[in-house]
């Protein structure tokens, strides 16, 4: 799952900083989700799904 959120971000030509701003969090915090250092909370996963499915 962690690789997938990075791939989605890159496919949309977004930086970690841009996604972190959308999620109202720090870039460092978001980075830890992409690397798997921190578990991805369900609330964040839902926000990401809503964002990427808006197209």
C-alpha distance matrix in Angstrom:
0.0 3.8 5.5 5.0 6.5 8.9 9.8 10.6 12.6 14.4 15.1 16.9 18.7 17.8 17.9 16.0 19.4 19.5 16.2 17.3 20.6 19.3 17.5 20.7 19.4 20.0 18.4 18.1 16.3 13.7 13.5 12.7 9.5 8.5 10.0 8.7 12.4 12.2 10.3 9.0 12.0 12.3 14.8 12.7 10.0 13.2 14.8 12.1 12.3 16.0 16.3 14.6 16.5 19.8 20.7
3.8 0.0 3.8 5.3 5.5 6.6 8.8 10.2 11.1 12.7 14.4 16.0 17.1 15.8 15.3 13.1 16.5 17.2 14.2 14.9 18.5 17.8 16.0 18.9 17.2 17.2 15.2 14.7 13.3 10.7 10.0 9.3 6.5 4.8 6.3 5.9 9.5 9.9 9.1 8.3 11.9 13.2 15.1 12.4 10.7 14.2 15.0 12.2 13.4 16.9 16.5 15.1 17.7 20.5 21.5
5.5 3.8 0.0 3.8 5.6 5.2 6.2 8.7 10.0 10.6 12.1 14.4 15.3 14.8 14.6 13.3 17.0 17.5 15.0 16.3 19.7 19.1 18.0 21.0 19.4 19.0 16.5 16.3 15.7 12.8 11.3 11.6 9.5 6.4 7.6 8.6 12.1 13.2 12.8 12.0 15.5 16.5 18.2 15.3 13.3 16.6 17.0 13.7 14.7 18.1 17.2 15.2 17.8 20.7 20.9
5.0 5.3 3.8 0.0 3.8 5.4 5.0 6.1 8.5 9.8 10.2 12.3 14.2 13.9 14.6 13.6 17.2 16.9 14.0 16.0 19.1 17.7 16.9 20.3 19.3 19.6 17.4 17.9 16.8 13.5 13.0 13.7 10.8 8.3 10.6 11.1 14.7 14.9 13.9 12.0 15.0 15.1 16.7 14.0 11.4 14.1 14.7 11.2 11.5 15.0 14.3 11.9 14.3 17.3 17.6
6.5 5.5 5.6 3.8 0.0 3.8 5.4 5.1 6.2 8.6 9.8 10.8 12.5 11.3 11.8 10.4 13.8 13.4 10.4 12.2 15.3 14.0 13.1 16.5 15.6 16.1 14.0 14.9 13.7 10.2 10.3 11.5 8.5 6.5 9.8 10.5 13.6 13.3 12.5 10.1 12.9 13.3 14.2 11.0 9.1 11.9 11.8 8.2 9.6 12.8 11.7 10.0 12.9 15.5 16.2
8.9 6.6 5.2 5.4 3.8 0.0 3.8 5.5 5.1 6.2 8.5 10.0 10.6 9.6 9.6 8.6 12.3 12.5 10.3 12.2 15.4 14.8 14.5 17.4 16.2 15.8 12.9 13.8 13.6 10.1 9.1 11.0 9.1 5.9 8.7 10.7 13.5 14.1 14.3 12.5 15.6 16.6 17.3 13.8 12.5 15.4 14.7 11.1 12.9 15.7 13.9 12.1 15.4 17.6 17.7
9.8 8.8 6.2 5.0 5.4 3.8 0.0 3.8 5.4 5.1 5.9 8.6 9.7 10.2 11.2 11.4 15.0 14.5 12.6 15.2 17.8 16.8 17.0 20.2 19.4 19.2 16.3 17.5 17.3 13.8 12.9 14.7 12.7 9.4 11.9 13.8 16.8 17.5 17.3 15.3 18.3 18.6 19.5 16.2 14.3 16.6 16.2 12.4 13.2 16.1 14.2 11.6 14.5 16.8 16.3
10.6 10.2 8.7 6.1 5.1 5.5 3.8 0.0 3.8 5.5 5.0 6.3 8.7 8.9 10.8 11.2 14.3 12.9 10.7 13.7 16.0 14.3 14.7 18.2 18.1 18.5 16.1 17.9 17.3 13.5 13.6 15.7 13.1 10.7 13.9 15.3 18.3 18.2 17.5 14.9 17.2 17.1 17.4 14.3 12.3 14.0 13.3 9.5 10.1 12.5 10.6 7.8 10.8 13.1 12.7
12.6 11.1 10.0 8.5 6.2 5.1 5.4 3.8 0.0 3.8 5.5 5.3 6.4 5.4 7.1 7.7 10.6 9.4 7.6 10.8 12.9 11.8 12.7 15.8 15.5 15.6 13.0 15.1 15.1 11.3 11.4 14.2 12.3 9.9 13.2 15.2 17.6 17.5 17.6 15.0 17.3 17.7 17.4 13.9 13.0 14.7 13.1 9.6 11.4 13.2 10.5 8.7 12.4 13.7 13.6
14.4 12.7 10.6 9.8 8.6 6.2 5.1 5.5 3.8 0.0 3.8 5.3 4.9 5.8 7.4 9.1 12.1 11.2 10.5 13.6 15.6 15.0 16.2 18.9 18.5 17.9 14.8 16.7 17.4 13.8 13.0 15.9 14.6 11.5 14.2 16.7 19.1 19.8 20.1 18.0 20.6 21.2 21.1 17.6 16.5 18.4 16.9 13.3 14.8 16.7 13.9 11.7 15.0 16.3 15.3
15.1 14.4 12.1 10.2 9.8 8.5 5.9 5.0 5.5 3.8 0.0 3.8 5.5 7.7 10.4 12.4 15.1 13.5 12.6 16.0 17.6 16.3 17.7 20.8 20.9 20.9 18.0 20.2 20.4 16.7 16.3 19.0 17.1 14.3 17.1 19.2 22.0 22.3 22.1 19.7 22.0 22.0 21.9 18.7 17.1 18.4 17.2 13.6 14.1 15.8 13.2 10.3 13.1 14.4 12.8
16.9 16.0 14.4 12.3 10.8 10.0 8.6 6.3 5.3 5.3 3.8 0.0 3.8 5.5 9.1 11.3 13.3 10.9 10.4 14.1 15.0 13.5 15.5 18.4 19.0 19.3 16.8 19.5 19.7 16.1 16.4 19.4 17.5 15.2 18.4 20.4 22.9 22.8 22.6 19.8 21.7 21.5 20.8 17.6 16.6 17.4 15.5 12.2 13.1 14.0 10.8 8.6 11.6 12.0 10.5
18.7 17.1 15.3 14.2 12.5 10.6 9.7 8.7 6.4 4.9 5.5 3.8 0.0 3.8 6.9 10.0 11.7 9.9 10.5 13.9 14.7 14.2 16.4 18.8 19.0 18.6 15.7 18.4 19.3 15.9 15.7 19.1 18.0 15.4 18.2 20.9 22.9 23.2 23.7 21.2 23.3 23.7 22.9 19.5 18.9 20.1 17.8 14.7 16.3 17.1 13.7 12.0 15.2 15.3 13.9
17.8 15.8 14.8 13.9 11.3 9.6 10.2 8.9 5.4 5.8 7.7 5.5 3.8 0.0 3.8 6.7 8.1 6.2 6.9 10.2 11.0 10.8 13.0 15.1 15.2 14.8 12.1 15.1 16.0 12.7 12.9 16.4 15.4 13.4 16.4 18.9 20.6 20.6 21.2 18.8 20.7 21.3 20.3 16.7 16.7 18.0 15.4 12.6 14.9 15.6 12.1 11.3 14.9 14.9 14.5
17.9 15.3 14.6 14.6 11.8 9.6 11.2 10.8 7.1 7.4 10.4 9.1 6.9 3.8 0.0 3.8 5.2 5.2 6.5 8.6 10.0 11.0 12.6 14.1 13.4 12.2 9.1 11.9 13.4 10.5 10.2 13.9 13.8 11.9 14.5 17.3 18.4 18.6 19.9 17.9 20.1 21.4 20.3 16.6 17.2 19.0 16.4 13.8 16.7 17.6 14.3 14.0 17.8 18.0 17.9
16.0 13.1 13.3 13.6 10.4 8.6 11.4 11.2 7.7 9.1 12.4 11.3 10.0 6.7 3.8 0.0 3.8 5.5 5.2 6.0 8.6 9.9 10.4 11.9 10.5 9.1 5.8 8.4 9.6 6.8 6.7 10.4 10.4 9.1 11.7 14.3 15.0 15.0 16.5 14.8 16.9 18.6 17.7 13.9 14.9 17.2 14.7 12.4 15.7 17.0 14.1 14.3 18.0 18.6 19.3
19.4 16.5 17.0 17.2 13.8 12.3 15.0 14.3 10.6 12.1 15.1 13.3 11.7 8.1 5.2 3.8 0.0 3.8 5.5 5.0 6.2 8.7 9.8 10.1 9.0 7.4 4.9 8.5 10.0 8.2 8.9 12.4 12.9 12.4 14.8 17.1 17.3 16.9 18.6 16.8 18.4 20.1 18.6 15.0 16.7 18.5 15.5 14.0 17.5 18.0 15.0 15.9 19.6 19.5 20.3
19.5 17.2 17.5 16.9 13.4 12.5 14.5 12.9 9.4 11.2 13.5 10.9 9.9 6.2 5.2 5.5 3.8 0.0 3.8 5.4 5.2 6.4 8.8 9.7 10.0 9.8 8.1 11.8 12.5 10.1 11.5 14.8 14.4 13.8 16.8 18.9 19.6 18.9 19.9 17.5 18.7 19.8 17.9 14.5 15.9 17.0 13.7 12.2 15.5 15.4 12.1 13.2 16.7 16.1 16.9
16.2 14.2 15.0 14.0 10.4 10.3 12.6 10.7 7.6 10.5 12.6 10.4 10.5 6.9 6.5 5.2 5.5 3.8 0.0 3.8 5.3 5.0 6.2 8.5 8.7 9.3 7.9 11.1 10.8 7.8 9.8 12.8 11.6 11.3 14.7 16.2 17.3 16.2 16.7 14.0 15.2 16.1 14.4 10.9 12.1 13.4 10.4 8.6 12.1 12.5 9.5 10.6 14.2 14.3 15.6
17.3 14.9 16.3 16.0 12.2 12.2 15.2 13.7 10.8 13.6 16.0 14.1 13.9 10.2 8.6 6.0 5.0 5.4 3.8 0.0 3.8 5.4 5.0 5.9 5.1 5.6 5.2 8.4 7.8 5.8 8.6 11.1 10.6 11.3 14.3 15.5 15.8 14.4 15.4 13.1 14.0 15.6 13.7 10.3 12.6 14.1 11.1 10.3 14.1 14.5 12.0 13.8 17.1 17.2 19.0
20.6 18.5 19.7 19.1 15.3 15.4 17.8 16.0 12.9 15.6 17.6 15.0 14.7 11.0 10.0 8.6 6.2 5.2 5.3 3.8 0.0 3.8 5.3 4.8 6.0 7.2 7.7 11.2 10.9 9.5 12.2 14.8 14.3 15.1 18.0 19.3 19.5 17.9 18.8 16.3 16.6 17.7 15.2 12.3 14.8 15.5 12.0 11.9 15.4 14.9 12.2 14.5 17.6 16.9 18.7
19.3 17.8 19.1 17.7 14.0 14.8 16.8 14.3 11.8 15.0 16.3 13.5 14.2 10.8 11.0 9.9 8.7 6.4 5.0 5.4 3.8 0.0 3.8 5.5 7.8 10.0 10.5 13.8 12.7 10.6 13.6 15.9 14.6 15.3 18.7 19.6 20.3 18.4 18.5 15.5 15.4 15.8 13.1 10.4 12.5 12.5 8.8 8.9 12.2 11.2 8.6 11.3 14.1 13.3 15.4
17.5 16.0 18.0 16.9 13.1 14.5 17.0 14.7 12.7 16.2 17.7 15.5 16.4 13.0 12.6 10.4 9.8 8.8 6.2 5.0 5.3 3.8 0.0 3.8 5.6 8.6 9.7 12.3 10.3 8.6 12.1 13.6 12.1 13.6 16.9 17.1 17.7 15.3 15.3 12.3 11.9 12.6 9.9 7.2 10.0 10.5 7.1 7.9 11.5 11.1 9.5 12.3 14.9 14.8 17.4
20.7 18.9 21.0 20.3 16.5 17.4 20.2 18.2 15.8 18.9 20.8 18.4 18.8 15.1 14.1 11.9 10.1 9.7 8.5 5.9 4.8 5.5 3.8 0.0 3.8 7.1 9.5 12.0 10.3 9.8 13.4 14.8 14.1 16.0 18.8 19.1 19.0 16.6 17.0 14.6 13.9 15.1 12.1 10.0 13.3 13.7 10.5 11.7 15.2 14.5 12.9 15.9 18.4 17.9 20.5
19.4 17.2 19.4 19.3 15.6 16.2 19.4 18.1 15.5 18.5 20.9 19.0 19.0 15.2 13.4 10.5 9.0 10.0 8.7 5.1 6.0 7.8 5.6 3.8 0.0 3.8 6.7 8.5 6.7 7.1 10.4 11.6 11.6 13.7 16.0 16.4 15.8 13.6 14.7 13.0 12.8 14.9 12.6 10.1 13.4 14.8 12.1 12.7 16.4 16.5 14.9 17.3 20.2 20.3 22.6
20.0 17.2 19.0 19.6 16.1 15.8 19.2 18.5 15.6 17.9 20.9 19.3 18.6 14.8 12.2 9.1 7.4 9.8 9.3 5.6 7.2 10.0 8.6 7.1 3.8 0.0 3.8 5.3 5.2 6.4 8.6 10.2 11.3 13.0 14.7 15.8 14.7 13.3 15.3 14.2 14.9 17.5 15.7 12.8 15.8 17.7 15.1 15.0 18.7 19.3 17.3 19.2 22.4 22.6 24.5
18.4 15.2 16.5 17.4 14.0 12.9 16.3 16.1 13.0 14.8 18.0 16.8 15.7 12.1 9.1 5.8 4.9 8.1 7.9 5.2 7.7 10.5 9.7 9.5 6.7 3.8 0.0 3.8 5.4 5.1 6.0 8.7 10.1 10.7 12.4 14.2 13.6 13.1 15.3 14.2 15.8 18.3 17.0 13.6 15.8 18.1 15.7 14.6 18.3 19.3 16.9 18.1 21.6 22.0 23.4
18.1 14.7 16.3 17.9 14.9 13.8 17.5 17.9 15.1 16.7 20.2 19.5 18.4 15.1 11.9 8.4 8.5 11.8 11.1 8.4 11.2 13.8 12.3 12.0 8.5 5.3 3.8 0.0 3.8 5.5 5.0 6.4 9.0 10.1 10.7 12.3 10.8 10.8 13.6 13.5 15.4 18.5 17.7 14.6 16.7 19.5 17.6 16.5 20.2 21.6 19.6 20.6 24.1 24.9 26.4
16.3 13.3 15.7 16.8 13.7 13.6 17.3 17.3 15.1 17.4 20.4 19.7 19.3 16.0 13.4 9.6 10.0 12.5 10.8 7.8 10.9 12.7 10.3 10.3 6.7 5.2 5.4 3.8 0.0 3.8 5.4 5.3 6.9 9.3 10.3 10.9 9.5 8.2 10.6 10.3 11.8 14.9 14.2 11.3 13.7 16.5 14.9 14.3 17.9 19.3 17.9 19.2 22.4 23.4 25.3
13.7 10.7 12.8 13.5 10.2 10.1 13.8 13.5 11.3 13.8 16.7 16.1 15.9 12.7 10.5 6.8 8.2 10.1 7.8 5.8 9.5 10.6 8.6 9.8 7.1 6.4 5.1 5.5 3.8 0.0 3.8 5.4 5.2 6.7 9.0 10.0 10.0 8.9 10.5 9.1 11.1 13.7 13.1 9.6 11.4 14.2 12.6 11.2 14.8 16.4 14.8 15.7 19.0 20.2 21.9
13.5 10.0 11.3 13.0 10.3 9.1 12.9 13.6 11.4 13.0 16.3 16.4 15.7 12.9 10.2 6.7 8.9 11.5 9.8 8.6 12.2 13.6 12.1 13.4 10.4 8.6 6.0 5.0 5.4 3.8 0.0 3.8 5.4 5.2 6.4 8.6 8.5 8.9 11.3 10.8 13.6 16.3 16.3 12.9 13.9 17.1 15.8 13.8 17.1 19.2 17.4 17.5 21.1 22.5 23.6
12.7 9.3 11.6 13.7 11.5 11.0 14.7 15.7 14.2 15.9 19.0 19.4 19.1 16.4 13.9 10.4 12.4 14.8 12.8 11.1 14.8 15.9 13.6 14.8 11.6 10.2 8.7 6.4 5.3 5.4 3.8 0.0 3.8 5.5 5.2 6.0 4.9 5.4 8.2 8.9 11.8 15.0 15.6 12.6 13.7 17.2 16.5 14.9 18.0 20.3 19.1 19.4 22.6 24.4 25.9
9.5 6.5 9.5 10.8 8.5 9.1 12.7 13.1 12.3 14.6 17.1 17.5 18.0 15.4 13.8 10.4 12.9 14.4 11.6 10.6 14.3 14.6 12.1 14.1 11.6 11.3 10.1 9.0 6.9 5.2 5.4 3.8 0.0 3.8 5.5 5.1 6.2 5.3 6.3 5.7 9.1 11.8 12.7 9.7 10.1 13.7 13.5 11.8 14.5 17.1 16.3 16.4 19.4 21.4 23.0
8.5 4.8 6.4 8.3 6.5 5.9 9.4 10.7 9.9 11.5 14.3 15.2 15.4 13.4 11.9 9.1 12.4 13.8 11.3 11.3 15.1 15.3 13.6 16.0 13.7 13.0 10.7 10.1 9.3 6.7 5.2 5.5 3.8 0.0 3.8 5.5 7.7 8.4 9.3 8.7 12.2 14.4 15.4 12.0 11.7 15.2 14.8 12.2 14.7 17.6 16.3 15.6 18.8 21.0 22.0
10.0 6.3 7.6 10.6 9.8 8.7 11.9 13.9 13.2 14.2 17.1 18.4 18.2 16.4 14.5 11.7 14.8 16.8 14.7 14.3 18.0 18.7 16.9 18.8 16.0 14.7 12.4 10.7 10.3 9.0 6.4 5.2 5.5 3.8 0.0 3.8 5.4 7.8 9.6 10.3 14.0 16.6 18.0 15.0 14.7 18.4 18.3 15.9 18.2 21.2 20.1 19.3 22.5 24.7 25.6
8.7 5.9 8.6 11.1 10.5 10.7 13.8 15.3 15.2 16.7 19.2 20.4 20.9 18.9 17.3 14.3 17.1 18.9 16.2 15.5 19.3 19.6 17.1 19.1 16.4 15.8 14.2 12.3 10.9 10.0 8.6 6.0 5.1 5.5 3.8 0.0 3.8 5.3 6.3 7.9 11.6 14.3 16.2 13.8 13.3 17.1 17.7 15.7 17.7 20.9 20.4 19.8 22.6 25.1 26.4
12.4 9.5 12.1 14.7 13.6 13.5 16.8 18.3 17.6 19.1 22.0 22.9 22.9 20.6 18.4 15.0 17.3 19.6 17.3 15.8 19.5 20.3 17.7 19.0 15.8 14.7 13.6 10.8 9.5 10.0 8.5 4.9 6.2 7.7 5.4 3.8 0.0 3.8 6.8 9.3 12.4 15.7 17.3 15.0 15.4 19.1 19.3 17.8 20.3 23.1 22.5 22.4 25.3 27.6 29.1
12.2 9.9 13.2 14.9 13.3 14.1 17.5 18.2 17.5 19.8 22.3 22.8 23.2 20.6 18.6 15.0 16.9 18.9 16.2 14.4 17.9 18.4 15.3 16.6 13.6 13.3 13.1 10.8 8.2 8.9 8.9 5.4 5.3 8.4 7.8 5.3 3.8 0.0 3.8 6.4 8.9 12.4 13.9 11.9 12.8 16.3 16.6 15.8 18.2 20.8 20.6 21.0 23.7 25.8 27.8
10.3 9.1 12.8 13.9 12.5 14.3 17.3 17.5 17.6 20.1 22.1 22.6 23.7 21.2 19.9 16.5 18.6 19.9 16.7 15.4 18.8 18.5 15.3 17.0 14.7 15.3 15.3 13.6 10.6 10.5 11.3 8.2 6.3 9.3 9.6 6.3 6.8 3.8 0.0 3.8 6.2 9.3 11.5 10.2 10.4 13.8 14.9 14.3 16.1 18.9 19.3 19.6 21.8 24.2 26.4
9.0 8.3 12.0 12.0 10.1 12.5 15.3 14.9 15.0 18.0 19.7 19.8 21.2 18.8 17.9 14.8 16.8 17.5 14.0 13.1 16.3 15.5 12.3 14.6 13.0 14.2 14.2 13.5 10.3 9.1 10.8 8.9 5.7 8.7 10.3 7.9 9.3 6.4 3.8 0.0 3.8 6.5 8.4 6.7 6.7 10.2 11.2 10.6 12.5 15.1 15.6 16.1 18.2 20.5 22.8
12.0 11.9 15.5 15.0 12.9 15.6 18.3 17.2 17.3 20.6 22.0 21.7 23.3 20.7 20.1 16.9 18.4 18.7 15.2 14.0 16.6 15.4 11.9 13.9 12.8 14.9 15.8 15.4 11.8 11.1 13.6 11.8 9.1 12.2 14.0 11.6 12.4 8.9 6.2 3.8 0.0 3.8 5.4 5.4 6.3 8.8 10.1 10.8 12.4 14.4 15.5 16.7 18.3 20.4 23.1
12.3 13.2 16.5 15.1 13.3 16.6 18.6 17.1 17.7 21.2 22.0 21.5 23.7 21.3 21.4 18.6 20.1 19.8 16.1 15.6 17.7 15.8 12.6 15.1 14.9 17.5 18.3 18.5 14.9 13.7 16.3 15.0 11.8 14.4 16.6 14.3 15.7 12.4 9.3 6.5 3.8 0.0 3.8 5.5 4.9 6.1 8.6 9.8 10.4 12.2 14.1 15.3 16.2 18.4 21.3
14.8 15.1 18.2 16.7 14.2 17.3 19.5 17.4 17.4 21.1 21.9 20.8 22.9 20.3 20.3 17.7 18.6 17.9 14.4 13.7 15.2 13.1 9.9 12.1 12.6 15.7 17.0 17.7 14.2 13.1 16.3 15.6 12.7 15.4 18.0 16.2 17.3 13.9 11.5 8.4 5.4 3.8 0.0 3.8 5.4 5.2 6.3 8.7 9.9 10.7 12.4 14.4 15.4 16.8 20.1
12.7 12.4 15.3 14.0 11.0 13.8 16.2 14.3 13.9 17.6 18.7 17.6 19.5 16.7 16.6 13.9 15.0 14.5 10.9 10.3 12.3 10.4 7.2 10.0 10.1 12.8 13.6 14.6 11.3 9.6 12.9 12.6 9.7 12.0 15.0 13.8 15.0 11.9 10.2 6.7 5.4 5.5 3.8 0.0 3.8 5.4 5.0 6.2 8.6 9.8 10.5 12.3 14.1 15.6 18.5
10.0 10.7 13.3 11.4 9.1 12.5 14.3 12.3 13.0 16.5 17.1 16.6 18.9 16.7 17.2 14.9 16.7 15.9 12.1 12.6 14.8 12.5 10.0 13.3 13.4 15.8 15.8 16.7 13.7 11.4 13.9 13.7 10.1 11.7 14.7 13.3 15.4 12.8 10.4 6.7 6.3 4.9 5.4 3.8 0.0 3.8 5.5 5.1 6.1 8.6 9.8 10.6 12.0 14.3 17.0
13.2 14.2 16.6 14.1 11.9 15.4 16.6 14.0 14.7 18.4 18.4 17.4 20.1 18.0 19.0 17.2 18.5 17.0 13.4 14.1 15.5 12.5 10.5 13.7 14.8 17.7 18.1 19.5 16.5 14.2 17.1 17.2 13.7 15.2 18.4 17.1 19.1 16.3 13.8 10.2 8.8 6.1 5.2 5.4 3.8 0.0 3.8 5.4 5.0 6.1 8.5 10.0 10.4 12.3 15.4
14.8 15.0 17.0 14.7 11.8 14.7 16.2 13.3 13.1 16.9 17.2 15.5 17.8 15.4 16.4 14.7 15.5 13.7 10.4 11.1 12.0 8.8 7.1 10.5 12.1 15.1 15.7 17.6 14.9 12.6 15.8 16.5 13.5 14.8 18.3 17.7 19.3 16.6 14.9 11.2 10.1 8.6 6.3 5.0 5.5 3.8 0.0 3.8 5.5 5.1 6.1 8.7 9.9 10.9 14.1
12.1 12.2 13.7 11.2 8.2 11.1 12.4 9.5 9.6 13.3 13.6 12.2 14.7 12.6 13.8 12.4 14.0 12.2 8.6 10.3 11.9 8.9 7.9 11.7 12.7 15.0 14.6 16.5 14.3 11.2 13.8 14.9 11.8 12.2 15.9 15.7 17.8 15.8 14.3 10.6 10.8 9.8 8.7 6.2 5.1 5.4 3.8 0.0 3.8 5.4 5.0 6.1 8.4 10.1 12.5
12.3 13.4 14.7 11.5 9.6 12.9 13.2 10.1 11.4 14.8 14.1 13.1 16.3 14.9 16.7 15.7 17.5 15.5 12.1 14.1 15.4 12.2 11.5 15.2 16.4 18.7 18.3 20.2 17.9 14.8 17.1 18.0 14.5 14.7 18.2 17.7 20.3 18.2 16.1 12.5 12.4 10.4 9.9 8.6 6.1 5.0 5.5 3.8 0.0 3.8 5.4 5.3 5.9 8.6 11.0
16.0 16.9 18.1 15.0 12.8 15.7 16.1 12.5 13.2 16.7 15.8 14.0 17.1 15.6 17.6 17.0 18.0 15.4 12.5 14.5 14.9 11.2 11.1 14.5 16.5 19.3 19.3 21.6 19.3 16.4 19.2 20.3 17.1 17.6 21.2 20.9 23.1 20.8 18.9 15.1 14.4 12.2 10.7 9.8 8.6 6.1 5.1 5.4 3.8 0.0 3.8 5.7 5.2 6.3 9.6
16.3 16.5 17.2 14.3 11.7 13.9 14.2 10.6 10.5 13.9 13.2 10.8 13.7 12.1 14.3 14.1 15.0 12.1 9.5 12.0 12.2 8.6 9.5 12.9 14.9 17.3 16.9 19.6 17.9 14.8 17.4 19.1 16.3 16.3 20.1 20.4 22.5 20.6 19.3 15.6 15.5 14.1 12.4 10.5 9.8 8.5 6.1 5.0 5.4 3.8 0.0 3.8 5.5 5.6 8.3
14.6 15.1 15.2 11.9 10.0 12.1 11.6 7.8 8.7 11.7 10.3 8.6 12.0 11.3 14.0 14.3 15.9 13.2 10.6 13.8 14.5 11.3 12.3 15.9 17.3 19.2 18.1 20.6 19.2 15.7 17.5 19.4 16.4 15.6 19.3 19.8 22.4 21.0 19.6 16.1 16.7 15.3 14.4 12.3 10.6 10.0 8.7 6.1 5.3 5.7 3.8 0.0 3.8 5.6 6.8
16.5 17.7 17.8 14.3 12.9 15.4 14.5 10.8 12.4 15.0 13.1 11.6 15.2 14.9 17.8 18.0 19.6 16.7 14.2 17.1 17.6 14.1 14.9 18.4 20.2 22.4 21.6 24.1 22.4 19.0 21.1 22.6 19.4 18.8 22.5 22.6 25.3 23.7 21.8 18.2 18.3 16.2 15.4 14.1 12.0 10.4 9.9 8.4 5.9 5.2 5.5 3.8 0.0 3.8 5.5
19.8 20.5 20.7 17.3 15.5 17.6 16.8 13.1 13.7 16.3 14.4 12.0 15.3 14.9 18.0 18.6 19.5 16.1 14.3 17.2 16.9 13.3 14.8 17.9 20.3 22.6 22.0 24.9 23.4 20.2 22.5 24.4 21.4 21.0 24.7 25.1 27.6 25.8 24.2 20.5 20.4 18.4 16.8 15.6 14.3 12.3 10.9 10.1 8.6 6.3 5.6 5.6 3.8 0.0 3.8
20.7 21.5 20.9 17.6 16.2 17.7 16.3 12.7 13.6 15.3 12.8 10.5 13.9 14.5 17.9 19.3 20.3 16.9 15.6 19.0 18.7 15.4 17.4 20.5 22.6 24.5 23.4 26.4 25.3 21.9 23.6 25.9 23.0 22.0 25.6 26.4 29.1 27.8 26.4 22.8 23.1 21.3 20.1 18.5 17.0 15.4 14.1 12.5 11.0 9.6 8.3 6.8 5.5 3.8 0.0
